[in-house]
Amino acid sequence: MNCYLSLREQVKHSEKINRSLFIVNATHCESENKCKEFIQRISNLYPDASHNCWAYYIDNSETRKNYSDA
C-alpha cells in the first residue's frame, strides 16, 4: 500500500517577484473529473492570466497523471 501526504483543504498562496504575481491554488481531488473541474474553476478566476500551469496525480485503481505548462 502506498502512503503519501495530501491536502486537507484548499490552499492559496501568492507571491510577487519583480513585476510578476505568482498565484498558487491547490486542493485534494478524488477523481480526474474533480481535478478538471478545479482547474477550470481556478482558470475562470484569473481570465487575464498570461500563464496557467497545473498538474495532478491520482493514485487509485487506475493511476492517472497529467500536467500543463502552457
CHARMM-style PDB file with segment names, atoms N, HN, CA, C and O in Angstrom:
ATOM      1  N   MET     1       0.840  -1.180   0.000  1.00  0.00      PROA
ATOM      2  CA  MET     1       0.000   0.000   0.000  1.00  0.00      PROA
ATOM      3  C   MET     1       0.885   1.244   0.000  1.00  0.00      PROA
ATOM      4  O   MET     1       1.819   1.350   0.795  1.00  0.00      PROA
ATOM      5  N   ASN     2       0.584   2.185  -0.900  1.00  0.00      PROA
ATOM      6  HN  ASN     2      -0.174   2.099  -1.546  1.00  0.00      PROA
ATOM      7  CA  ASN     2       1.318   3.444  -0.953  1.00  0.00      PROA
ATOM      8  C   ASN     2       0.827   4.383   0.135  1.00  0.00      PROA
ATOM      9  O   ASN     2      -0.360   4.420   0.457  1.00  0.00      PROA
ATOM     10  N   CYS     3       1.747   5.129   0.687  1.00  0.00      PROA
ATOM     11  HN  CYS     3       2.712   5.099   0.426  1.00  0.00      PROA
ATOM     12  CA  CYS     3       1.398   6.106   1.711  1.00  0.00      PROA
ATOM     13  C   CYS     3       1.961   7.457   1.276  1.00  0.00      PROA
ATOM     14  O   CYS     3       3.135   7.560   0.923  1.00  0.00      PROA
ATOM     15  N   TYR     4       1.127   8.484   1.303  1.00  0.00      PROA
ATOM     16  HN  TYR     4       0.173   8.400   1.591  1.00  0.00      PROA
ATOM     17  CA  TYR     4       1.576   9.811   0.908  1.00  0.00      PROA
ATOM     18  C   TYR     4       0.733  10.863   1.610  1.00  0.00      PROA
ATOM     19  O   TYR     4      -0.364  10.576   2.090  1.00  0.00      PROA
ATOM     20  N   LEU     5       1.243  12.055   1.664  1.00  0.00      PROA
ATOM     21  HN  LEU     5       2.134  12.288   1.274  1.00  0.00      PROA
ATOM     22  CA  LEU     5       0.519  13.170   2.266  1.00  0.00      PROA
ATOM     23  C   LEU     5      -0.368  13.831   1.225  1.00  0.00      PROA
ATOM     24  O   LEU     5      -0.045  13.843   0.038  1.00  0.00      PROA
ATOM     25  N   SER     6      -1.468  14.369   1.670  1.00  0.00      PROA
ATOM     26  HN  SER     6      -1.731  14.359   2.635  1.00  0.00      PROA
ATOM     27  CA  SER     6      -2.366  15.101   0.786  1.00  0.00      PROA
ATOM     28  C   SER     6      -2.916  16.302   1.548  1.00  0.00      PROA
ATOM     29  O   SER     6      -2.737  16.418   2.760  1.00  0.00      PROA
ATOM     30  N   LEU     7      -3.574  17.173   0.838  1.00  0.00      PROA
ATOM     31  HN  LEU     7      -3.720  17.078  -0.147  1.00  0.00      PROA
ATOM     32  CA  LEU     7      -4.147  18.366   1.446  1.00  0.00      PROA
ATOM     33  C   LEU     7      -5.479  18.058   2.114  1.00  0.00      PROA
ATOM     34  O   LEU     7      -6.266  17.255   1.613  1.00  0.00      PROA
ATOM     35  N   ARG     8      -5.718  18.691   3.227  1.00  0.00      PROA
ATOM     36  HN  ARG     8      -5.078  19.343   3.634  1.00  0.00      PROA
ATOM     37  CA  ARG     8      -6.981  18.542   3.936  1.00  0.00      PROA
ATOM     38  C   ARG     8      -8.027  19.509   3.394  1.00  0.00      PROA
ATOM     39  O   ARG     8      -9.222  19.211   3.395  1.00  0.00      PROA
ATOM     40  N   GLU     9      -7.563  20.675   2.929  1.00  0.00      PROA
ATOM     41  HN  GLU     9      -6.593  20.916   2.928  1.00  0.00      PROA
ATOM     42  CA  GLU     9      -8.464  21.691   2.400  1.00  0.00      PROA
ATOM     43  C   GLU     9      -7.745  22.470   1.305  1.00  0.00      PROA
ATOM     44  O   GLU     9      -6.531  22.354   1.137  1.00  0.00      PROA
ATOM     45  N   GLN    10      -8.503  23.255   0.576  1.00  0.00      PROA
ATOM     46  HN  GLN    10      -9.489  23.349   0.713  1.00  0.00      PROA
ATOM     47  CA  GLN    10      -7.920  24.055  -0.497  1.00  0.00      PROA
ATOM     48  C   GLN    10      -7.008  25.119   0.104  1.00  0.00      PROA
ATOM     49  O   GLN    10      -7.331  25.722   1.128  1.00  0.00      PROA
ATOM     50  N   VAL    11      -5.871  25.340  -0.540  1.00  0.00      PROA
ATOM     51  HN  VAL    11      -5.609  24.850  -1.371  1.00  0.00      PROA
ATOM     52  CA  VAL    11      -4.934  26.365  -0.088  1.00  0.00      PROA
ATOM     53  C   VAL    11      -4.595  27.297  -1.248  1.00  0.00      PROA
ATOM     54  O   VAL    11      -4.657  26.916  -2.417  1.00  0.00      PROA
ATOM     55  N   LYS    12      -4.237  28.526  -0.892  1.00  0.00      PROA
ATOM     56  HN  LYS    12      -4.187  28.836   0.058  1.00  0.00      PROA
ATOM     57  CA  LYS    12      -3.846  29.526  -1.893  1.00  0.00      PROA
ATOM     58  C   LYS    12      -2.640  30.285  -1.362  1.00  0.00      PROA
ATOM     59  O   LYS    12      -2.570  30.617  -0.178  1.00  0.00      PROA
ATOM     60  N   HSD    13      -1.700  30.552  -2.247  1.00  0.00      PROA
ATOM     61  HN  HSD    13      -1.757  30.282  -3.208  1.00  0.00      PROA
ATOM     62  CA  HSD    13      -0.516  31.338  -1.893  1.00  0.00      PROA
ATOM     63  C   HSD    13      -0.187  32.232  -3.072  1.00  0.00      PROA
ATOM     64  O   HSD    13      -0.265  31.798  -4.221  1.00  0.00      PROA
ATOM     65  N   SER    14       0.178  33.468  -2.804  1.00  0.00      PROA
ATOM     66  HN  SER    14       0.242  33.821  -1.871  1.00  0.00      PROA
ATOM     67  CA  SER    14       0.605  34.360  -3.883  1.00  0.00      PROA
ATOM     68  C   SER    14       1.901  35.047  -3.472  1.00  0.00      PROA
ATOM     69  O   SER    14       2.151  35.314  -2.296  1.00  0.00      PROA
ATOM     70  N   GLU    15       2.704  35.319  -4.476  1.00  0.00      PROA
ATOM     71  HN  GLU    15       2.502  35.102  -5.431  1.00  0.00      PROA
ATOM     72  CA  GLU    15       3.998  35.950  -4.235  1.00  0.00      PROA
ATOM     73  C   GLU    15       4.354  36.829  -5.426  1.00  0.00      PROA
ATOM     74  O   GLU    15       4.233  36.416  -6.580  1.00  0.00      PROA
ATOM     75  N   LYS    16       4.792  38.036  -5.130  1.00  0.00      PROA
ATOM     76  HN  LYS    16       4.891  38.371  -4.193  1.00  0.00      PROA
ATOM     77  CA  LYS    16       5.204  38.952  -6.195  1.00  0.00      PROA
ATOM     78  C   LYS    16       6.721  38.888  -6.317  1.00  0.00      PROA
ATOM     79  O   LYS    16       7.447  39.074  -5.340  1.00  0.00      PROA
ATOM     80  N   ILE    17       7.181  38.625  -7.527  1.00  0.00      PROA
ATOM     81  HN  ILE    17       6.591  38.474  -8.320  1.00  0.00      PROA
ATOM     82  CA  ILE    17       8.609  38.582  -7.819  1.00  0.00      PROA
ATOM     83  C   ILE    17       8.843  39.524  -8.988  1.00  0.00      PROA
ATOM     84  O   ILE    17       8.298  39.345 -10.077  1.00  0.00      PROA
ATOM     85  N   ASN    18       9.670  40.534  -8.733  1.00  0.00      PROA
ATOM     86  HN  ASN    18      10.114  40.679  -7.849  1.00  0.00      PROA
ATOM     87  CA  ASN    18       9.876  41.608  -9.712  1.00  0.00      PROA
ATOM     88  C   ASN    18       8.519  42.203 -10.066  1.00  0.00      PROA
ATOM     89  O   ASN    18       7.845  42.726  -9.179  1.00  0.00      PROA
ATOM     90  N   ARG    19       8.100  42.146 -11.302  1.00  0.00      PROA
ATOM     91  HN  ARG    19       8.648  41.720 -12.023  1.00  0.00      PROA
ATOM     92  CA  ARG    19       6.801  42.705 -11.692  1.00  0.00      PROA
ATOM     93  C   ARG    19       5.774  41.624 -11.988  1.00  0.00      PROA
ATOM     94  O   ARG    19       4.735  41.898 -12.588  1.00  0.00      PROA
ATOM     95  N   SER    20       6.062  40.399 -11.570  1.00  0.00      PROA
ATOM     96  HN  SER    20       6.906  40.177 -11.083  1.00  0.00      PROA
ATOM     97  CA  SER    20       5.148  39.278 -11.832  1.00  0.00      PROA
ATOM     98  C   SER    20       4.497  38.815 -10.538  1.00  0.00      PROA
ATOM     99  O   SER    20       5.138  38.764  -9.488  1.00  0.00      PROA
ATOM    100  N   LEU    21       3.219  38.481 -10.629  1.00  0.00      PROA
ATOM    101  HN  LEU    21       2.699  38.522 -11.482  1.00  0.00      PROA
ATOM    102  CA  LEU    21       2.487  37.932  -9.491  1.00  0.00      PROA
ATOM    103  C   LEU    21       2.236  36.454  -9.752  1.00  0.00      PROA
ATOM    104  O   LEU    21       1.598  36.090 -10.740  1.00  0.00      PROA
ATOM    105  N   PHE    22       2.741  35.608  -8.865  1.00  0.00      PROA
ATOM    106  HN  PHE    22       3.260  35.904  -8.063  1.00  0.00      PROA
ATOM    107  CA  PHE    22       2.558  34.164  -8.968  1.00  0.00      PROA
ATOM    108  C   PHE    22       1.499  33.753  -7.950  1.00  0.00      PROA
ATOM    109  O   PHE    22       1.616  34.061  -6.764  1.00  0.00      PROA
ATOM    110  N   ILE    23       0.470  33.061  -8.417  1.00  0.00      PROA
ATOM    111  HN  ILE    23       0.374  32.812  -9.381  1.00  0.00      PROA
ATOM    112  CA  ILE    23      -0.628  32.628  -7.554  1.00  0.00      PROA
ATOM    113  C   ILE    23      -0.723  31.112  -7.643  1.00  0.00      PROA
ATOM    114  O   ILE    23      -0.822  30.548  -8.732  1.00  0.00      PROA
ATOM    115  N   VAL    24      -0.692  30.464  -6.493  1.00  0.00      PROA
ATOM    116  HN  VAL    24      -0.612  30.922  -5.608  1.00  0.00      PROA
ATOM    117  CA  VAL    24      -0.788  29.006  -6.428  1.00  0.00      PROA
ATOM    118  C   VAL    24      -2.083  28.641  -5.720  1.00  0.00      PROA
ATOM    119  O   VAL    24      -2.376  29.162  -4.644  1.00  0.00      PROA
ATOM    120  N   ASN    25      -2.855  27.750  -6.319  1.00  0.00      PROA
ATOM    121  HN  ASN    25      -2.617  27.326  -7.193  1.00  0.00      PROA
ATOM    122  CA  ASN    25      -4.049  27.181  -5.699  1.00  0.00      PROA
ATOM    123  C   ASN    25      -3.881  25.674  -5.729  1.00  0.00      PROA
ATOM    124  O   ASN    25      -3.497  25.107  -6.752  1.00  0.00      PROA
ATOM    125  N   ALA    26      -4.165  25.027  -4.614  1.00  0.00      PROA
ATOM    126  HN  ALA    26      -4.477  25.488  -3.783  1.00  0.00      PROA
ATOM    127  CA  ALA    26      -4.025  23.573  -4.554  1.00  0.00      PROA
ATOM    128  C   ALA    26      -5.159  22.991  -3.725  1.00  0.00      PROA
ATOM    129  O   ALA    26      -5.659  23.624  -2.795  1.00  0.00      PROA
ATOM    130  N   THR    27      -5.556  21.771  -4.081  1.00  0.00      PROA
ATOM    131  HN  THR    27      -5.149  21.257  -4.836  1.00  0.00      PROA
ATOM    132  CA  THR    27      -6.610  21.087  -3.339  1.00  0.00      PROA
ATOM    133  C   THR    27      -6.466  19.584  -3.523  1.00  0.00      PROA
ATOM    134  O   THR    27      -5.732  19.125  -4.398  1.00  0.00      PROA
ATOM    135  N   HSD    28      -7.157  18.834  -2.711  1.00  0.00      PROA
ATOM    136  HN  HSD    28      -7.754  19.207  -2.000  1.00  0.00      PROA
ATOM    137  CA  HSD    28      -7.221  17.378  -2.840  1.00  0.00      PROA
ATOM    138  C   HSD    28      -8.427  17.030  -3.710  1.00  0.00      PROA
ATOM    139  O   HSD    28      -9.523  17.545  -3.488  1.00  0.00      PROA
ATOM    140  N   CYS    29      -8.231  16.168  -4.690  1.00  0.00      PROA
ATOM    141  HN  CYS    29      -7.341  15.750  -4.871  1.00  0.00      PROA
ATOM    142  CA  CYS    29      -9.324  15.722  -5.562  1.00  0.00      PROA
ATOM    143  C   CYS    29      -9.358  14.199  -5.574  1.00  0.00      PROA
ATOM    144  O   CYS    29      -8.313  13.549  -5.594  1.00  0.00      PROA
ATOM    145  N   GLU    30     -10.540  13.645  -5.563  1.00  0.00      PROA
ATOM    146  HN  GLU    30     -11.389  14.173  -5.548  1.00  0.00      PROA
ATOM    147  CA  GLU    30     -10.703  12.193  -5.554  1.00  0.00      PROA
ATOM    148  C   GLU    30     -10.743  11.570  -6.942  1.00  0.00      PROA
ATOM    149  O   GLU    30     -10.573  10.358  -7.078  1.00  0.00      PROA
ATOM    150  N   SER    31     -10.964  12.380  -7.975  1.00  0.00      PROA
ATOM    151  HN  SER    31     -11.102  13.364  -7.864  1.00  0.00      PROA
ATOM    152  CA  SER    31     -11.102  11.812  -9.317  1.00  0.00      PROA
ATOM    153  C   SER    31     -10.535  12.772 -10.357  1.00  0.00      PROA
ATOM    154  O   SER    31     -10.310  13.950 -10.079  1.00  0.00      PROA
ATOM    155  N   GLU    32     -10.312  12.251 -11.547  1.00  0.00      PROA
ATOM    156  HN  GLU    32     -10.495  11.294 -11.773  1.00  0.00      PROA
ATOM    157  CA  GLU    32      -9.818  13.081 -12.637  1.00  0.00      PROA
ATOM    158  C   GLU    32     -10.836  14.163 -12.995  1.00  0.00      PROA
ATOM    159  O   GLU    32     -10.456  15.298 -13.284  1.00  0.00      PROA
ATOM    160  N   ASN    33     -12.115  13.826 -12.980  1.00  0.00      PROA
ATOM    161  HN  ASN    33     -12.424  12.904 -12.745  1.00  0.00      PROA
ATOM    162  CA  ASN    33     -13.149  14.827 -13.270  1.00  0.00      PROA
ATOM    163  C   ASN    33     -13.129  15.965 -12.257  1.00  0.00      PROA
ATOM    164  O   ASN    33     -13.272  17.130 -12.627  1.00  0.00      PROA
ATOM    165  N   LYS    34     -12.951  15.633 -10.979  1.00  0.00      PROA
ATOM    166  HN  LYS    34     -12.835  14.687 -10.678  1.00  0.00      PROA
ATOM    167  CA  LYS    34     -12.886  16.669  -9.943  1.00  0.00      PROA
ATOM    168  C   LYS    34     -11.662  17.553 -10.153  1.00  0.00      PROA
ATOM    169  O   LYS    34     -11.724  18.763  -9.933  1.00  0.00      PROA
ATOM    170  N   CYS    35     -10.549  16.956 -10.577  1.00  0.00      PROA
ATOM    171  HN  CYS    35     -10.499  15.973 -10.755  1.00  0.00      PROA
ATOM    172  CA  CYS    35      -9.347  17.747 -10.879  1.00  0.00      PROA
ATOM    173  C   CYS    35      -9.617  18.719 -12.010  1.00  0.00      PROA
ATOM    174  O   CYS    35      -9.276  19.898 -11.920  1.00  0.00      PROA
ATOM    175  N   LYS    36     -10.228  18.224 -13.069  1.00  0.00      PROA
ATOM    176  HN  LYS    36     -10.505  17.266 -13.141  1.00  0.00      PROA
ATOM    177  CA  LYS    36     -10.518  19.078 -14.229  1.00  0.00      PROA
ATOM    178  C   LYS    36     -11.482  20.199 -13.863  1.00  0.00      PROA
ATOM    179  O   LYS    36     -11.340  21.318 -14.355  1.00  0.00      PROA
ATOM    180  N   GLU    37     -12.463  19.915 -13.005  1.00  0.00      PROA
ATOM    181  HN  GLU    37     -12.579  19.006 -12.605  1.00  0.00      PROA
ATOM    182  CA  GLU    37     -13.396  20.949 -12.551  1.00  0.00      PROA
ATOM    183  C   GLU    37     -12.660  22.024 -11.747  1.00  0.00      PROA
ATOM    184  O   GLU    37     -12.907  23.216 -11.927  1.00  0.00      PROA
ATOM    185  N   PHE    38     -11.766  21.601 -10.870  1.00  0.00      PROA
ATOM    186  HN  PHE    38     -11.566  20.632 -10.724  1.00  0.00      PROA
ATOM    187  CA  PHE    38     -10.991  22.540 -10.060  1.00  0.00      PROA
ATOM    188  C   PHE    38     -10.110  23.416 -10.953  1.00  0.00      PROA
ATOM    189  O   PHE    38     -10.061  24.633 -10.775  1.00  0.00      PROA
ATOM    190  N   ILE    39      -9.424  22.807 -11.900  1.00  0.00      PROA
ATOM    191  HN  ILE    39      -9.464  21.819 -12.045  1.00  0.00      PROA
ATOM    192  CA  ILE    39      -8.560  23.553 -12.818  1.00  0.00      PROA
ATOM    193  C   ILE    39      -9.373  24.586 -13.592  1.00  0.00      PROA
ATOM    194  O   ILE    39      -8.940  25.729 -13.742  1.00  0.00      PROA
ATOM    195  N   GLN    40     -10.532  24.198 -14.078  1.00  0.00      PROA
ATOM    196  HN  GLN    40     -10.883  23.270 -13.956  1.00  0.00      PROA
ATOM    197  CA  GLN    40     -11.380  25.126 -14.831  1.00  0.00      PROA
ATOM    198  C   GLN    40     -11.881  26.261 -13.946  1.00  0.00      PROA
ATOM    199  O   GLN    40     -11.901  27.418 -14.366  1.00  0.00      PROA
ATOM    200  N   ARG    41     -12.284  25.930 -12.719  1.00  0.00      PROA
ATOM    201  HN  ARG    41     -12.267  24.990 -12.378  1.00  0.00      PROA
ATOM    202  CA  ARG    41     -12.788  26.951 -11.795  1.00  0.00      PROA
ATOM    203  C   ARG    41     -11.691  27.976 -11.477  1.00  0.00      PROA
ATOM    204  O   ARG    41     -11.954  29.178 -11.458  1.00  0.00      PROA
ATOM    205  N   ILE    42     -10.480  27.509 -11.233  1.00  0.00      PROA
ATOM    206  HN  ILE    42     -10.266  26.532 -11.249  1.00  0.00      PROA
ATOM    207  CA  ILE    42      -9.373  28.415 -10.927  1.00  0.00      PROA
ATOM    208  C   ILE    42      -9.006  29.235 -12.162  1.00  0.00      PROA
ATOM    209  O   ILE    42      -8.742  30.432 -12.052  1.00  0.00      PROA
ATOM    210  N   SER    43      -8.988  28.605 -13.327  1.00  0.00      PROA
ATOM    211  HN  SER    43      -9.202  27.633 -13.416  1.00  0.00      PROA
ATOM    212  CA  SER    43      -8.687  29.334 -14.571  1.00  0.00      PROA
ATOM    213  C   SER    43      -9.700  30.446 -14.811  1.00  0.00      PROA
ATOM    214  O   SER    43      -9.342  31.526 -15.283  1.00  0.00      PROA
ATOM    215  N   ASN    44     -10.964  30.184 -14.487  1.00  0.00      PROA
ATOM    216  HN  ASN    44     -11.255  29.308 -14.104  1.00  0.00      PROA
ATOM    217  CA  ASN    44     -12.016  31.193 -14.657  1.00  0.00      PROA
ATOM    218  C   ASN    44     -11.847  32.370 -13.697  1.00  0.00      PROA
ATOM    219  O   ASN    44     -12.289  33.481 -13.994  1.00  0.00      PROA
ATOM    220  N   LEU    45     -11.209  32.132 -12.544  1.00  0.00      PROA
ATOM    221  HN  LEU    45     -10.851  31.230 -12.302  1.00  0.00      PROA
ATOM    222  CA  LEU    45     -10.977  33.213 -11.582  1.00  0.00      PROA
ATOM    223  C   LEU    45      -9.949  34.218 -12.087  1.00  0.00      PROA
ATOM    224  O   LEU    45      -9.963  35.381 -11.685  1.00  0.00      PROA
ATOM    225  N   TYR    46      -9.058  33.769 -12.967  1.00  0.00      PROA
ATOM    226  HN  TYR    46      -9.047  32.824 -13.294  1.00  0.00      PROA
ATOM    227  CA  TYR    46      -7.965  34.611 -13.451  1.00  0.00      PROA
ATOM    228  C   TYR    46      -7.952  34.633 -14.978  1.00  0.00      PROA
ATOM    229  O   TYR    46      -7.005  34.139 -15.590  1.00  0.00      PROA
ATOM    230  N   PRO    47      -8.988  35.198 -15.604  1.00  0.00      PROA
ATOM    231  CA  PRO    47      -9.066  35.164 -17.069  1.00  0.00      PROA
ATOM    232  C   PRO    47      -7.968  35.976 -17.754  1.00  0.00      PROA
ATOM    233  O   PRO    47      -7.666  35.746 -18.925  1.00  0.00      PROA
ATOM    234  N   ASP    48      -7.369  36.927 -17.027  1.00  0.00      PROA
ATOM    235  HN  ASP    48      -7.615  37.114 -16.076  1.00  0.00      PROA
ATOM    236  CA  ASP    48      -6.319  37.746 -17.630  1.00  0.00      PROA
ATOM    237  C   ASP    48      -4.913  37.198 -17.368  1.00  0.00      PROA
ATOM    238  O   ASP    48      -3.924  37.846 -17.709  1.00  0.00      PROA
ATOM    239  N   ALA    49      -4.821  36.015 -16.770  1.00  0.00      PROA
ATOM    240  HN  ALA    49      -5.625  35.489 -16.493  1.00  0.00      PROA
ATOM    241  CA  ALA    49      -3.504  35.418 -16.500  1.00  0.00      PROA
ATOM    242  C   ALA    49      -2.796  35.108 -17.813  1.00  0.00      PROA
ATOM    243  O   ALA    49      -3.405  34.616 -18.763  1.00  0.00      PROA
ATOM    244  N   SER    50      -1.519  35.400 -17.849  1.00  0.00      PROA
ATOM    245  HN  SER    50      -1.024  35.799 -17.077  1.00  0.00      PROA
ATOM    246  CA  SER    50      -0.752  35.144 -19.075  1.00  0.00      PROA
ATOM    247  C   SER    50      -0.193  33.730 -19.103  1.00  0.00      PROA
ATOM    248  O   SER    50       0.292  33.275 -20.139  1.00  0.00      PROA
ATOM    249  N   HSD    51      -0.255  33.033 -17.977  1.00  0.00      PROA
ATOM    250  HN  HSD    51      -0.649  33.402 -17.135  1.00  0.00      PROA
ATOM    251  CA  HSD    51       0.338  31.698 -17.896  1.00  0.00      PROA
ATOM    252  C   HSD    51      -0.426  30.895 -16.848  1.00  0.00      PROA
ATOM    253  O   HSD    51      -0.534  31.330 -15.701  1.00  0.00      PROA
ATOM    254  N   ASN    52      -0.953  29.742 -17.216  1.00  0.00      PROA
ATOM    255  HN  ASN    52      -0.866  29.388 -18.147  1.00  0.00      PROA
ATOM    256  CA  ASN    52      -1.654  28.859 -16.277  1.00  0.00      PROA
ATOM    257  C   ASN    52      -0.988  27.492 -16.291  1.00  0.00      PROA
ATOM    258  O   ASN    52      -1.035  26.780 -17.294  1.00  0.00      PROA
ATOM    259  N   CYS    53      -0.375  27.135 -15.188  1.00  0.00      PROA
ATOM    260  HN  CYS    53      -0.337  27.714 -14.373  1.00  0.00      PROA
ATOM    261  CA  CYS    53       0.259  25.815 -15.047  1.00  0.00      PROA
ATOM    262  C   CYS    53      -0.590  24.982 -14.098  1.00  0.00      PROA
ATOM    263  O   CYS    53      -1.125  25.506 -13.121  1.00  0.00      PROA
ATOM    264  N   TRP    54      -0.713  23.710 -14.373  1.00  0.00      PROA
ATOM    265  HN  TRP    54      -0.278  23.284 -15.167  1.00  0.00      PROA
ATOM    266  CA  TRP    54      -1.460  22.826 -13.484  1.00  0.00      PROA
ATOM    267  C   TRP    54      -0.897  21.409 -13.585  1.00  0.00      PROA
ATOM    268  O   TRP    54      -0.227  21.048 -14.553  1.00  0.00      PROA
ATOM    269  N   ALA    55      -1.189  20.629 -12.558  1.00  0.00      PROA
ATOM    270  HN  ALA    55      -1.733  20.922 -11.772  1.00  0.00      PROA
ATOM    271  CA  ALA    55      -0.764  19.225 -12.549  1.00  0.00      PROA
ATOM    272  C   ALA    55      -1.648  18.461 -11.579  1.00  0.00      PROA
ATOM    273  O   ALA    55      -2.164  19.020 -10.610  1.00  0.00      PROA
ATOM    274  N   TYR    56      -1.813  17.178 -11.855  1.00  0.00      PROA
ATOM    275  HN  TYR    56      -1.394  16.725 -12.642  1.00  0.00      PROA
ATOM    276  CA  TYR    56      -2.473  16.308 -10.890  1.00  0.00      PROA
ATOM    277  C   TYR    56      -1.940  14.893 -11.018  1.00  0.00      PROA
ATOM    278  O   TYR    56      -1.456  14.471 -12.068  1.00  0.00      PROA
ATOM    279  N   TYR    57      -2.048  14.174  -9.901  1.00  0.00      PROA
ATOM    280  HN  TYR    57      -2.441  14.517  -9.048  1.00  0.00      PROA
ATOM    281  CA  TYR    57      -1.649  12.773  -9.831  1.00  0.00      PROA
ATOM    282  C   TYR    57      -2.693  12.071  -8.985  1.00  0.00      PROA
ATOM    283  O   TYR    57      -2.874  12.408  -7.815  1.00  0.00      PROA
ATOM    284  N   ILE    58      -3.372  11.111  -9.555  1.00  0.00      PROA
ATOM    285  HN  ILE    58      -3.225  10.837 -10.506  1.00  0.00      PROA
ATOM    286  CA  ILE    58      -4.414  10.375  -8.843  1.00  0.00      PROA
ATOM    287  C   ILE    58      -3.939   8.939  -8.710  1.00  0.00      PROA
ATOM    288  O   ILE    58      -3.710   8.260  -9.711  1.00  0.00      PROA
ATOM    289  N   ASP    59      -3.793   8.479  -7.486  1.00  0.00      PROA
ATOM    290  HN  ASP    59      -3.979   9.030  -6.673  1.00  0.00      PROA
ATOM    291  CA  ASP    59      -3.292   7.131  -7.228  1.00  0.00      PROA
ATOM    292  C   ASP    59      -4.437   6.291  -6.671  1.00  0.00      PROA
ATOM    293  O   ASP    59      -4.672   6.257  -5.463  1.00  0.00      PROA
ATOM    294  N   ASN    60      -5.140   5.618  -7.573  1.00  0.00      PROA
ATOM    295  HN  ASN    60      -4.949   5.646  -8.554  1.00  0.00      PROA
ATOM    296  CA  ASN    60      -6.199   4.697  -7.164  1.00  0.00      PROA
ATOM    297  C   ASN    60      -6.072   3.454  -8.034  1.00  0.00      PROA
ATOM    298  O   ASN    60      -4.966   3.133  -8.467  1.00  0.00      PROA
ATOM    299  N   SER    61      -7.130   2.766  -8.297  1.00  0.00      PROA
ATOM    300  HN  SER    61      -8.029   3.027  -7.945  1.00  0.00      PROA
ATOM    301  CA  SER    61      -7.036   1.543  -9.100  1.00  0.00      PROA
ATOM    302  C   SER    61      -6.511   1.819 -10.503  1.00  0.00      PROA
ATOM    303  O   SER    61      -5.875   0.955 -11.108  1.00  0.00      PROA
ATOM    304  N   GLU    62      -6.771   3.008 -11.024  1.00  0.00      PROA
ATOM    305  HN  GLU    62      -7.288   3.709 -10.533  1.00  0.00      PROA
ATOM    306  CA  GLU    62      -6.237   3.423 -12.325  1.00  0.00      PROA
ATOM    307  C   GLU    62      -5.428   4.696 -12.115  1.00  0.00      PROA
ATOM    308  O   GLU    62      -5.985   5.795 -12.121  1.00  0.00      PROA
ATOM    309  N   THR    63      -4.130   4.556 -11.932  1.00  0.00      PROA
ATOM    310  HN  THR    63      -3.679   3.664 -11.927  1.00  0.00      PROA
ATOM    311  CA  THR    63      -3.291   5.725 -11.696  1.00  0.00      PROA
ATOM    312  C   THR    63      -3.357   6.666 -12.889  1.00  0.00      PROA
ATOM    313  O   THR    63      -3.171   6.254 -14.034  1.00  0.00      PROA
ATOM    314  N   ARG    64      -3.624   7.934 -12.604  1.00  0.00      PROA
ATOM    315  HN  ARG    64      -3.776   8.269 -11.674  1.00  0.00      PROA
ATOM    316  CA  ARG    64      -3.725   8.955 -13.648  1.00  0.00      PROA
ATOM    317  C   ARG    64      -2.827  10.131 -13.260  1.00  0.00      PROA
ATOM    318  O   ARG    64      -2.766  10.524 -12.095  1.00  0.00      PROA
ATOM    319  N   LYS    65      -2.138  10.678 -14.249  1.00  0.00      PROA
ATOM    320  HN  LYS    65      -2.187  10.359 -15.196  1.00  0.00      PROA
ATOM    321  CA  LYS    65      -1.385  11.906 -14.013  1.00  0.00      PROA
ATOM    322  C   LYS    65      -1.407  12.734 -15.285  1.00  0.00      PROA
ATOM    323  O   LYS    65      -1.468  12.206 -16.395  1.00  0.00      PROA
ATOM    324  N   ASN    66      -1.356  14.038 -15.097  1.00  0.00      PROA
ATOM    325  HN  ASN    66      -1.307  14.467 -14.195  1.00  0.00      PROA
ATOM    326  CA  ASN    66      -1.406  14.942 -16.230  1.00  0.00      PROA
ATOM    327  C   ASN    66      -0.863  16.291 -15.778  1.00  0.00      PROA
ATOM    328  O   ASN    66      -0.859  16.591 -14.584  1.00  0.00      PROA
ATOM    329  N   TYR    67      -0.405  17.104 -16.724  1.00  0.00      PROA
ATOM    330  HN  TYR    67      -0.408  16.860 -17.694  1.00  0.00      PROA
ATOM    331  CA  TYR    67       0.136  18.417 -16.391  1.00  0.00      PROA
ATOM    332  C   TYR    67       0.130  19.303 -17.627  1.00  0.00      PROA
ATOM    333  O   TYR    67       0.012  18.827 -18.755  1.00  0.00      PROA
ATOM    334  N   SER    68       0.260  20.600 -17.388  1.00  0.00      PROA
ATOM    335  HN  SER    68       0.356  20.988 -16.471  1.00  0.00      PROA
ATOM    336  CA  SER    68       0.379  21.569 -18.477  1.00  0.00      PROA
ATOM    337  C   SER    68       1.202  22.746 -17.986  1.00  0.00      PROA
ATOM    338  O   SER    68       1.055  23.184 -16.845  1.00  0.00      PROA
ATOM    339  N   ASP    69       2.054  23.249 -18.837  1.00  0.00      PROA
ATOM    340  HN  ASP    69       2.173  22.893 -19.764  1.00  0.00      PROA
ATOM    341  CA  ASP    69       2.855  24.428 -18.530  1.00  0.00      PROA
ATOM    342  C   ASP    69       2.609  25.486 -19.593  1.00  0.00      PROA
ATOM    343  O   ASP    69       3.520  26.207 -19.999  1.00  0.00      PROA
ATOM    344  N   ALA    70       1.349  25.564 -20.040  1.00  0.00      PROA
ATOM    345  HN  ALA    70       0.609  24.977 -19.711  1.00  0.00      PROA
ATOM    346  CA  ALA    70       1.004  26.486 -21.136  1.00  0.00      PROA
ATOM    347  C   ALA    70       0.658  27.859 -20.623  1.00  0.00      PROA
ATOM    348  OT1 ALA    70       0.345  28.752 -21.411  1.00  0.00      PROA
TER     349      ALA     70
END
